[in-house]
Amino acid sequence: MARITIVGGGVIGLSIAYECQKRGHDMTIVEAEECGGQASGAAAGMLAPYSEIEEDPDDFFRLCQRSLQLFPAWQNEIKLAAQVDFEYNESGSLYCIFHEADRLSLETKKAWQEKFGVESYLLSGNDIREKEPELSQEIVAGLWCPEESHIYAPDYVSALLQACRNTGVRVIEHAGEATLGDDNVVLAEHYEIEADYTVIATGAWTMNWEEKLGCSLPVYPIRGQICAYEGPSLQHIIFTSQGYLVAKENGSLVAGASEDIAGFNTDITAHGIGRLEKWSKKIVPKLIKETPFHTWAGLRPATQDGFPLIGRLQHNPKIILATGHYRNGILLSPVTAKIIADEIEGKAQELAIDDFRPERFQLT
Protein backbone atom coordinates (compact mmCIF):
# COMPACT_ATOMS: atom_id res chain seq x y z
CA MET A 1 0.00 0.00 0.00
CA ALA A 2 1.29 3.46 -0.95
CA ARG A 3 0.36 6.84 0.48
CA ILE A 4 -0.60 9.02 -2.48
CA THR A 5 -1.54 12.69 -2.57
CA ILE A 6 -3.30 14.08 -5.62
CA VAL A 7 -3.18 17.82 -6.17
CA GLY A 8 -6.24 18.78 -8.20
CA GLY A 9 -9.82 17.61 -7.76
CA GLY A 10 -11.07 17.71 -11.32
CA VAL A 11 -12.30 14.69 -13.24
CA ILE A 12 -8.75 13.37 -13.74
CA GLY A 13 -7.69 13.72 -10.11
CA LEU A 14 -10.94 12.19 -8.83
CA SER A 15 -10.69 9.25 -11.24
CA ILE A 16 -7.11 8.49 -10.23
CA ALA A 17 -8.02 8.74 -6.54
CA TYR A 18 -10.90 6.30 -6.95
CA GLU A 19 -8.89 3.77 -8.97
CA CYS A 20 -5.93 3.83 -6.57
CA GLN A 21 -8.12 3.67 -3.47
CA LYS A 22 -9.91 0.67 -4.97
CA ARG A 23 -6.53 -1.03 -5.32
CA GLY A 24 -5.81 -0.57 -1.64
CA HIS A 25 -3.74 2.61 -1.56
CA ASP A 26 -4.14 5.44 0.98
CA MET A 27 -5.44 8.42 -1.02
CA THR A 28 -5.72 12.14 -0.33
CA ILE A 29 -7.03 14.78 -2.76
CA VAL A 30 -6.04 18.41 -2.24
CA GLU A 31 -8.18 20.88 -4.21
CA ALA A 32 -7.66 24.65 -4.19
CA GLU A 33 -11.39 25.42 -4.53
CA GLU A 34 -14.20 22.87 -4.99
CA CYS A 35 -13.76 19.51 -6.70
CA GLY A 36 -14.97 19.59 -10.30
CA GLY A 37 -15.40 23.34 -10.25
CA GLN A 38 -13.30 24.17 -13.30
CA ALA A 39 -13.12 22.51 -16.74
CA SER A 40 -14.62 19.22 -15.54
CA GLY A 41 -18.00 20.55 -14.51
CA ALA A 42 -18.24 22.86 -17.54
CA ALA A 43 -17.68 20.14 -20.14
CA ALA A 44 -20.32 18.94 -22.59
CA GLY A 45 -19.39 15.36 -21.70
CA MET A 46 -18.90 13.90 -25.15
CA LEU A 47 -17.18 10.54 -25.51
CA ALA A 48 -16.50 10.89 -29.22
CA PRO A 49 -12.91 10.29 -30.31
CA TYR A 50 -13.86 9.02 -33.76
CA SER A 51 -15.60 12.26 -34.67
CA GLU A 52 -13.18 14.63 -32.97
CA ILE A 53 -9.84 13.16 -34.10
CA GLU A 54 -9.32 14.10 -37.72
CA GLU A 55 -5.71 13.09 -38.29
CA ASP A 56 -4.09 9.73 -38.96
CA PRO A 57 -3.93 7.24 -36.07
CA ASP A 58 -1.29 7.72 -33.40
CA ASP A 59 -0.84 6.78 -29.76
CA PHE A 60 -3.24 9.55 -28.73
CA PHE A 61 -5.98 8.03 -30.90
CA ARG A 62 -5.31 4.64 -29.32
CA LEU A 63 -5.48 6.22 -25.86
CA CYS A 64 -8.85 7.80 -26.62
CA GLN A 65 -10.24 4.65 -28.22
CA ARG A 66 -9.22 2.52 -25.25
CA SER A 67 -10.85 4.93 -22.83
CA LEU A 68 -14.09 4.87 -24.84
CA GLN A 69 -14.01 1.07 -24.62
CA LEU A 70 -13.52 1.25 -20.85
CA PHE A 71 -16.37 3.67 -20.26
CA PRO A 72 -19.42 1.33 -20.16
CA ALA A 73 -18.01 -0.74 -17.27
CA TRP A 74 -16.32 2.27 -15.64
CA GLN A 75 -19.42 4.46 -15.47
CA ASN A 76 -21.43 1.58 -14.05
CA GLU A 77 -18.76 0.99 -11.41
CA ILE A 78 -18.80 4.66 -10.40
CA LYS A 79 -22.60 4.61 -10.10
CA LEU A 80 -22.42 1.58 -7.80
CA ALA A 81 -19.61 3.03 -5.68
CA ALA A 82 -21.32 6.41 -5.37
CA GLN A 83 -24.82 4.97 -4.98
CA VAL A 84 -26.12 7.67 -7.32
CA ASP A 85 -27.22 7.72 -10.95
CA PHE A 86 -26.17 10.03 -13.79
CA GLU A 87 -26.87 10.29 -17.49
CA TYR A 88 -24.79 8.03 -19.74
CA ASN A 89 -26.17 7.89 -23.27
CA GLU A 90 -24.86 5.53 -25.94
CA SER A 91 -26.41 7.75 -28.59
CA GLY A 92 -23.97 7.40 -31.45
CA SER A 93 -22.95 10.41 -33.51
CA LEU A 94 -23.49 11.95 -36.93
CA TYR A 95 -20.68 13.98 -38.50
CA CYS A 96 -22.40 16.11 -41.15
CA ILE A 97 -21.04 17.94 -44.18
CA PHE A 98 -22.57 20.69 -46.33
CA HIS A 99 -20.33 20.40 -49.39
CA GLU A 100 -19.54 17.46 -51.67
CA ALA A 101 -15.89 18.51 -51.60
CA ASP A 102 -15.77 17.38 -47.95
CA ARG A 103 -16.90 13.84 -48.72
CA LEU A 104 -13.35 12.66 -49.39
CA SER A 105 -12.25 13.63 -45.87
CA LEU A 106 -15.06 11.50 -44.41
CA GLU A 107 -14.12 8.56 -46.64
CA THR A 108 -10.46 8.88 -45.66
CA LYS A 109 -11.25 8.99 -41.96
CA LYS A 110 -13.59 6.02 -42.23
CA ALA A 111 -10.91 4.01 -44.07
CA TRP A 112 -8.12 4.42 -41.52
CA GLN A 113 -10.41 4.05 -38.52
CA GLU A 114 -11.77 0.76 -39.88
CA LYS A 115 -8.27 -0.68 -39.42
CA PHE A 116 -8.77 -0.16 -35.67
CA GLY A 117 -12.16 -1.85 -35.58
CA VAL A 118 -14.21 1.35 -35.62
CA GLU A 119 -17.78 0.84 -36.78
CA SER A 120 -18.96 3.68 -39.03
CA TYR A 121 -21.26 4.22 -42.01
CA LEU A 122 -21.32 6.84 -44.76
CA LEU A 123 -24.85 8.20 -45.14
CA SER A 124 -26.52 10.44 -47.69
CA GLY A 125 -28.18 13.67 -46.66
CA ASN A 126 -31.58 11.98 -46.85
CA ASP A 127 -30.34 9.09 -44.69
CA ILE A 128 -29.07 11.61 -42.14
CA ARG A 129 -32.46 13.32 -42.00
CA GLU A 130 -34.23 9.99 -41.58
CA LYS A 131 -32.26 9.60 -38.37
CA GLU A 132 -32.60 13.26 -37.36
CA PRO A 133 -35.54 14.98 -39.12
CA GLU A 134 -34.77 18.36 -37.53
CA LEU A 135 -31.45 18.72 -39.34
CA SER A 136 -30.92 21.12 -42.24
CA GLN A 137 -31.86 20.24 -45.80
CA GLU A 138 -28.46 21.63 -46.82
CA ILE A 139 -26.60 18.67 -45.31
CA VAL A 140 -25.38 16.51 -48.21
CA ALA A 141 -23.81 13.55 -46.37
CA GLY A 142 -22.43 12.38 -43.05
CA LEU A 143 -20.60 9.71 -41.11
CA TRP A 144 -22.56 7.73 -38.52
CA CYS A 145 -20.51 6.34 -35.62
CA PRO A 146 -22.86 4.25 -33.45
CA GLU A 147 -20.25 3.57 -30.74
CA GLU A 148 -19.85 7.18 -29.59
CA SER A 149 -21.56 8.31 -26.42
CA HIS A 150 -22.02 11.23 -24.07
CA ILE A 151 -22.36 11.76 -20.37
CA TYR A 152 -23.79 14.55 -18.20
CA ALA A 153 -20.52 15.94 -16.91
CA PRO A 154 -21.64 17.78 -13.73
CA ASP A 155 -23.42 14.70 -12.37
CA TYR A 156 -20.59 12.39 -13.43
CA VAL A 157 -18.01 14.50 -11.60
CA SER A 158 -20.25 14.70 -8.51
CA ALA A 159 -20.61 10.93 -8.58
CA LEU A 160 -16.84 10.48 -8.83
CA LEU A 161 -16.42 12.69 -5.78
CA GLN A 162 -19.01 10.69 -3.86
CA ALA A 163 -17.42 7.41 -4.98
CA CYS A 164 -14.09 8.64 -3.65
CA ARG A 165 -15.59 9.59 -0.31
CA ASN A 166 -17.55 6.34 -0.03
CA THR A 167 -14.42 4.27 -0.60
CA GLY A 168 -12.33 6.16 1.94
CA VAL A 169 -10.46 8.83 -0.03
CA ARG A 170 -9.58 11.86 2.10
CA VAL A 171 -10.86 14.93 0.26
CA ILE A 172 -9.56 18.39 1.21
CA GLU A 173 -11.36 21.21 -0.59
CA HIS A 174 -10.76 24.98 -0.37
CA ALA A 175 -7.13 24.24 0.45
CA GLY A 176 -5.71 27.19 -1.50
CA GLU A 177 -2.76 26.90 -3.85
CA ALA A 178 -0.58 23.91 -2.96
CA THR A 179 3.16 23.56 -3.32
CA LEU A 180 5.88 21.06 -2.46
CA GLY A 181 8.12 21.20 0.57
CA ASP A 182 11.10 19.05 1.49
CA ASP A 183 10.81 15.34 0.69
CA ASN A 184 7.83 16.10 -1.59
CA VAL A 185 5.55 17.02 1.30
CA VAL A 186 2.46 18.76 -0.12
CA LEU A 187 1.97 22.12 1.56
CA ALA A 188 -1.43 23.81 1.45
CA GLU A 189 -3.22 26.23 3.70
CA HIS A 190 -3.35 24.61 7.16
CA TYR A 191 -2.05 21.28 5.78
CA GLU A 192 1.23 19.41 5.46
CA ILE A 193 0.70 16.03 3.82
CA GLU A 194 3.43 13.40 3.62
CA ALA A 195 3.13 10.82 0.88
CA ASP A 196 5.08 8.20 -1.03
CA TYR A 197 3.88 9.67 -4.33
CA THR A 198 2.39 12.99 -5.39
CA VAL A 199 0.20 13.25 -8.49
CA ILE A 200 -0.12 16.68 -10.11
CA ALA A 201 -3.53 16.93 -11.80
CA THR A 202 -4.00 20.69 -11.85
CA GLY A 203 -5.19 21.16 -15.43
CA ALA A 204 -4.78 24.66 -16.81
CA TRP A 205 -2.76 25.74 -13.76
CA THR A 206 0.04 23.20 -14.29
CA MET A 207 2.61 25.76 -15.40
CA ASN A 208 2.64 27.06 -11.82
CA TRP A 209 4.63 23.91 -10.96
CA GLU A 210 7.47 24.44 -13.45
CA GLU A 211 9.93 26.08 -11.06
CA LYS A 212 9.23 23.71 -8.18
CA LEU A 213 9.46 20.60 -10.37
CA GLY A 214 12.39 21.85 -12.41
CA CYS A 215 10.98 21.13 -15.86
CA SER A 216 9.06 22.78 -18.68
CA LEU A 217 5.31 22.11 -18.49
CA PRO A 218 3.71 24.05 -21.36
CA VAL A 219 0.03 23.75 -20.46
CA TYR A 220 -2.11 26.74 -21.45
CA PRO A 221 -5.71 27.70 -20.60
CA ILE A 222 -8.02 27.78 -23.62
CA ARG A 223 -11.44 29.29 -22.97
CA GLY A 224 -14.28 27.19 -24.35
CA GLN A 225 -17.65 28.93 -24.54
CA ILE A 226 -20.87 26.90 -24.67
CA CYS A 227 -24.58 27.65 -24.80
CA ALA A 228 -27.76 25.63 -24.33
CA TYR A 229 -31.25 25.81 -25.84
CA GLU A 230 -34.51 24.30 -24.70
CA GLY A 231 -34.94 21.56 -27.35
CA PRO A 232 -35.59 20.34 -29.94
CA SER A 233 -34.40 16.95 -28.83
CA LEU A 234 -31.85 15.13 -30.99
CA GLN A 235 -31.13 11.42 -30.72
CA HIS A 236 -27.45 11.60 -31.75
CA ILE A 237 -24.48 13.84 -31.10
CA ILE A 238 -24.27 16.12 -34.14
CA PHE A 239 -20.86 17.23 -35.39
CA THR A 240 -19.70 19.48 -38.20
CA SER A 241 -16.35 21.14 -38.77
CA GLN A 242 -17.68 24.13 -36.81
CA GLY A 243 -18.80 22.45 -33.59
CA TYR A 244 -21.27 20.07 -32.01
CA LEU A 245 -24.81 19.74 -30.69
CA VAL A 246 -25.75 17.26 -27.98
CA ALA A 247 -29.15 16.81 -26.33
CA LYS A 248 -29.33 16.00 -22.61
CA GLU A 249 -32.01 14.17 -20.64
CA ASN A 250 -32.90 17.39 -18.81
CA GLY A 251 -34.30 18.78 -22.08
CA SER A 252 -31.39 21.05 -22.95
CA LEU A 253 -29.63 21.09 -26.30
CA VAL A 254 -25.97 21.99 -25.78
CA ALA A 255 -24.05 23.82 -28.53
CA GLY A 256 -20.29 24.14 -28.44
CA ALA A 257 -17.67 25.14 -28.52
CA SER A 258 -16.26 28.55 -29.31
CA GLU A 259 -12.59 28.65 -28.30
CA ASP A 260 -10.22 31.53 -27.69
CA ILE A 261 -7.17 32.48 -25.67
CA ALA A 262 -8.13 34.71 -22.73
CA GLY A 263 -5.78 33.68 -19.95
CA PHE A 264 -7.79 32.52 -16.95
CA ASN A 265 -10.81 34.64 -17.81
CA THR A 266 -14.00 32.54 -17.92
CA ASP A 267 -16.36 35.36 -18.92
CA ILE A 268 -18.54 34.70 -21.94
CA THR A 269 -18.39 37.06 -24.92
CA ALA A 270 -21.00 38.23 -27.42
CA HIS A 271 -18.68 37.19 -30.25
CA GLY A 272 -18.11 33.68 -28.89
CA ILE A 273 -21.75 32.90 -28.16
CA GLY A 274 -22.85 34.66 -31.35
CA ARG A 275 -20.71 32.31 -33.42
CA LEU A 276 -22.33 29.31 -31.73
CA GLU A 277 -25.83 30.70 -32.32
CA LYS A 278 -25.16 31.32 -36.01
CA TRP A 279 -23.72 27.83 -36.51
CA SER A 280 -26.34 25.92 -34.50
CA LYS A 281 -29.22 27.62 -36.29
CA LYS A 282 -27.73 26.60 -39.64
CA ILE A 283 -27.68 22.96 -38.49
CA VAL A 284 -31.14 22.97 -36.87
CA PRO A 285 -33.42 25.54 -38.55
CA LYS A 286 -36.01 25.26 -35.75
CA LEU A 287 -33.52 27.13 -33.55
CA ILE A 288 -33.67 30.29 -35.72
CA LYS A 289 -36.21 31.97 -33.45
CA GLU A 290 -34.73 30.55 -30.26
CA THR A 291 -32.37 32.19 -27.79
CA PRO A 292 -30.02 30.19 -25.54
CA PHE A 293 -31.33 30.00 -21.99
CA HIS A 294 -27.88 29.32 -20.56
CA THR A 295 -24.33 30.31 -21.50
CA TRP A 296 -21.07 29.41 -19.78
CA ALA A 297 -17.34 28.92 -20.27
CA GLY A 298 -14.59 26.68 -18.96
CA LEU A 299 -10.82 26.57 -19.23
CA ARG A 300 -9.36 23.68 -21.18
CA PRO A 301 -5.75 22.72 -20.43
CA ALA A 302 -3.98 22.56 -23.79
CA THR A 303 -0.38 21.41 -24.14
CA GLN A 304 2.13 22.67 -26.67
CA ASP A 305 1.85 19.52 -28.80
CA GLY A 306 -1.78 18.62 -28.08
CA PHE A 307 -0.96 15.48 -26.07
CA PRO A 308 -1.58 15.20 -22.32
CA LEU A 309 1.20 14.90 -19.75
CA ILE A 310 0.94 11.44 -18.19
CA GLY A 311 3.62 9.67 -16.19
CA ARG A 312 6.34 10.05 -13.58
CA LEU A 313 9.19 12.53 -13.67
CA GLN A 314 12.43 10.72 -14.46
CA HIS A 315 14.47 13.05 -12.27
CA ASN A 316 11.97 12.82 -9.39
CA PRO A 317 10.07 9.51 -9.73
CA LYS A 318 7.89 10.19 -6.68
CA ILE A 319 6.19 12.95 -8.70
CA ILE A 320 3.66 11.87 -11.32
CA LEU A 321 1.77 14.12 -13.72
CA ALA A 322 -1.72 13.63 -15.13
CA THR A 323 -2.73 16.86 -16.80
CA GLY A 324 -3.11 18.72 -20.10
CA HIS A 325 -6.03 16.67 -21.41
CA TYR A 326 -7.45 19.70 -23.26
CA ARG A 327 -11.03 18.92 -24.37
CA ASN A 328 -10.78 15.19 -23.58
CA GLY A 329 -10.64 15.13 -19.78
CA ILE A 330 -14.03 13.42 -19.39
CA LEU A 331 -13.31 10.87 -22.12
CA LEU A 332 -9.81 10.08 -20.86
CA SER A 333 -10.67 9.82 -17.17
CA PRO A 334 -10.86 6.00 -16.89
CA VAL A 335 -7.79 5.21 -18.98
CA THR A 336 -5.70 7.90 -17.25
CA ALA A 337 -6.71 6.52 -13.85
CA LYS A 338 -5.57 3.03 -14.82
CA ILE A 339 -2.31 4.24 -16.36
CA ILE A 340 -1.36 6.23 -13.26
CA ALA A 341 -2.30 3.39 -10.90
CA ASP A 342 -0.21 0.95 -12.96
CA GLU A 343 2.67 3.45 -13.06
CA ILE A 344 2.66 3.71 -9.26
CA GLU A 345 2.53 -0.07 -8.89
CA GLY A 346 5.30 -0.66 -11.43
CA LYS A 347 3.08 -2.68 -13.76
CA ALA A 348 3.61 -2.92 -17.50
CA GLN A 349 1.46 -0.48 -19.41
CA GLU A 350 -1.21 -1.80 -21.74
CA LEU A 351 -0.71 1.14 -24.09
CA ALA A 352 2.36 2.99 -25.36
CA ILE A 353 2.66 6.17 -23.29
CA ASP A 354 6.12 7.48 -24.23
CA ASP A 355 4.53 10.28 -26.30
CA PHE A 356 2.82 11.53 -23.14
CA ARG A 357 5.86 11.58 -20.84
CA PRO A 358 5.88 14.93 -18.99
CA GLU A 359 9.56 15.70 -19.55
CA ARG A 360 9.37 15.60 -23.35
CA PHE A 361 9.61 19.40 -23.63
CA GLN A 362 13.04 19.71 -22.03
CA LEU A 363 15.77 21.41 -24.05
CA THR A 364 18.49 18.95 -25.02
N, C-alpha and C positions, 0 to 999 in steps of 0.2 A: 504494500500500500504506500502511495506517495502523497505527500501534502502538496496541493497545487492551488495557487492563487491565480485567478483570471481577472485581469484589469479590463473592464468593459462589459456592460450588461446588455448588449444588443443581441440580435438573433444568433450571431456566431458565438459569442461568449456564453450565452445560455445553453446552446446546443452542446458545446464542448463540456460545460459543467455537468450537464445531465448524463452524457455518455460516460464521462470519467467517473462520476459518482456511482453509476450503475455497475461499473467494473470494480468497485470497491475502494476507490481513492477518496481522500479527504479533501473536499472542494470548498473553496471560498471565492465568491464573486465580489469585486469592488467596483462600484459604478458611481461616477461623479454626480449624476443627477438621478433619474428614475430609469429602471431597466426598460429597454425597448422604446425610449422616448425620442430617439433620433431617426436615422434612416429606416430602421426596422419597422417601426410602427407606421411610417408614412408610405410604405411600399404598396404597390398594387397587387403583389403576391402572385405573380405569374411564374409558372414552372414550365418554361417554353424555350428550351435551348435550340430546338430545331428551327424555330421561326426567327430567333434573335441572332443566331450565329450565321453570318453570311459567308465567311471565308472557308477555305479548305480545312479539313480536319487537322487538329493538332492535340496536344495533351490537354489544353483547356477544354476543347470540345468533349474529349473523353471524360474529363472531370465532371462536366455538366451533365452529360448523358448518364453517368453512373449515379449521380445524385438524384436525377429524375427517377431512375429505376429503384432507388432506395426509398423514395418518398411514400409509396402506399403503406408499407409496413411501418416506417418511421412515424408518420402522422398518427397512425392507429396506436402505436406504442405511447406517444405523447398524450393522447386523449385518455388512455387507461391510467397512465401515471399521474396525470393532473386531475382525473375524475371530472373533466369538463369536455364539452363538445365545441367544435369550431368547423367552419365551412371548408371543405376540401372537395373540389369539383373536377372530375375527370372529363372535362367538357370537350377536349380536342380544340384545334385552332384552324382558322382559315387565313392564309396569307394572300391578300387580294392585290391585283394589279389593274391599272387603268389603261395601259398601253401595250399593244402587241409586241413592241420592241423589248418589253421586260420579260416576255415569256421565256426567253433563253436562260435568263438568270435563275428562274424557277426550275427549269429542266436540269440545269447544271447542279444546283443544290440538291435536288432530288436524287440525281445520279450518284454523287459522292456519299450522301447520307445513307443510301441503300446498302453500301458496302459495310456499314456499321449496324445493319439490322433495323434501320428506321423505317417505320411504316408511313407512307405518304402517298397521296393521289393527286394528280393534276386534274382540275375540274374546269369546265367552261363557265362563263359568266352565268348562264342559265342554271347550271348545276349548283353554283354558289348560292343563287337566289332561292333555289328549292330548299336548301338547308337554312338560309337566313333571308326570308322574304323582305325584311326591312332594309336590306342593303341596296346601294345605288345601282341604277340601270347602267351606269357608265363602267362598272367593273366588267372586264373582258375575260378574266380567268383568275385562277387561284390555286394554291396548294393546301390541301387538307391534311393535317397531321393529327390523327385521332388519339395519339398517346399523350399529348400535352395537356396540362392541367393548370388550375389556379387555386389559391388558398386565400382566406381572409386574413391578411397579415396581422392586424391588431389583436385579433382573438388567438391566432397561432402563437404570437409572442407572449401574450398573457398566459396561455396554457403552458408554454415552455417554462416560464417563471414559476408557475404553480407546481409543475412537475419537478423542478429543481428543489423547491422547498419541501415537497412531499417526500422526496427521496433523501433529504438530509443535507442538501447544499446550504452553506452559510451565505446569505445574501446581505451585502452591506450597500445600501443606497444612500444618495446624498452625501457621499464621502468626500466630495471635492476632487481636485486634480491630484492624481497619485504620482508618485515617483519611486525610484529605487534607492535604498540605502546600502550600507555595507552588507556583503554576503547576500545580495539580492532580496533583502527585506523590503516588502512593499510598504511605503509610507503614505498614508492619507490622513486627512483631518481626524484626529483623535484615535488613529489606528496605526499599529506597527505589526505587520503580519509576516511571520517566518514561513518559508515554504521550501520544498525540494525543487519545485519548478514554478516559474511564473510565465503565464501566457498573456501576451499583449494582443487584445482584440478591441482596439479603440477606434477603428474605422477612420473617419476623415481627420481625426486628431492625431494620427500616428506619427506625423513628422515631429511632434513635440518630444518624442523619445529619441531622436537622432543623437543628440549630444550625450545623453546618459548611456545609450547603448553602443555608441561609437561606430555607427554605420549609417549610410545613406538610406533613407526610407521615403522615397518620393511618392507619397500618397496625398492627393489633392481633393478638396471638396468640390463636387459638381452639384449645383442646385438643380433638382428635378421638380418641375411644377406640374401639378395634376388637378383635374377638376372632375366633378361628378354631376350627372343629370338624374332626374327621376324618370327611369325607363327611356325608350322601350326595352323590353327584355330581349337579350340575345342568348342563343344557346351555346355559342362558341366564343373563344377569344378571337377577336378580329385584328389582324395586323395589316399594315401597308408600310411602305418605306418611310412614311411620315409619323407613325405612332401606332397606338393600339387602343382598342375598346374592350372592356371586360365587364360583364354584368354580374352583380353580386346578389346573394339570396335576400339581402335586405331591401332589394328593389332599386338600388343605385346602379347607374351605368358609368363606369370609371373611364376617363379619357386621359391618356398620357403619351409621352411625357415631353415637356418642353424643357430643354437643358441649357444652362448657361453657367458661366464662371462668375461667382459673386462672393468669393471668400466664404465666410461662415454665415452669411445673410440668408435667412430662410423666408424673407418676405416674398409674397407673390407679386407679379408685375402684370400690368395691362397687356403688354406685348406678349408675354409668355402664355397667359391664359387665352388671349385673343387668337394666337396661332392654333391652340388646341381646339377652340370653338370653330374656327374656319375649317379645319381639317375634319373634325368629327361630323360636322353638318354636311360635308361633301360625301362622307361614307354612308351616313344614315340621314336621308332627307327629312324624316319626321322630326329631327332635332332642330330644323331651321328656325322655328318659332320658340324654341326652348332656351332657357338660361340656366347655367349650372347653379345648383343650390349649394354647392360646397366647393371651395378651392383650397389647396394647401401645397406645401413644398417640403422637401427633405433633402438632406445632403448625402450624396453618394460618394463613397471613397474610391477614387480612381487612381490607379498607379500609372507610372510613366509608360509602361509597356502594355497595359491593359490586363495583365495577369495578377491574381492575388498574391500576397506574401504568406506562404504557409510553410512552416518548419522551424527547426531550432537554429540558433545562431552558432556557427562553427567556432567562433572565438569565445563564446559564453554559452555552452550547451544547456545550461539550466534556464535559459530564456528562449521561449518559443513564440513565434508570431503567427497570428491568424487574422489577417486584416486585408484591406484593399480589394474587397469583392465587388466593388462598383455597383452595378444594378442587379447583381446575382446573389446577394446575401441570403435571401429567403431560399432560393433554389439550392444553393450550395451548403446550406446549414447541416444536413445529415452527413454528407461526405466529408466536410471539413472536420466535423466532430470525430468521426472515425479515424481520419488521418492523424489528427493531433493525439488522440488516445493511443493509437498504435506507435506513434513517434515517441511518446513518453515511455511506453512499455518496451521499446526496442524491437518491435515486431516488423517483419518485412511488409512493405507497402504493397497494396493490391495494384495501385496505379503508379505511373511514373510522375514524380513530383519535383524533379530537378529544376524544371522551368519556373517553379514557384518559390524556390529557395530565397529567403529574405535578403541574403547578402549579394545578390546578383548584380546590384548597381554599384558595387565598389569599384573605384578607379584602380586599374592594374598597372 
